Amino acid sequence: MLGNFSYKNATKLYFGEESLKFLNEELPKYGKNVQLIYGGGSVKKNGIYDEVVRILKESL
C-alpha cells in the first residue's frame, strides 16, 4: 500500500417502482455533472436508461 489515505464511499440506494421520482431530489446535491455506470445492457432493454437520461436532461 502506498502512503496514508482515507477513503469514504457513502451510498444511498432507492428501491421500488417509484424510485426514479427521487432522482430530482438527489441530483442538485451533486452539481451539474454526473456519471452513469451500468453493466451488460439490461438497463437499456428495460427502458430505465432512457428514463434516467430524460430526467437528467429535464433537470438542466
Long-range contacts (C-beta under 8 A, 24 or more apart in sequence): 20-48, 20-51, 20-52, 20-55, 23-52, 23-55, 23-56, 23-59, 24-55, 24-59, 27-55, 27-56, 27-59, 28-59, 32-60
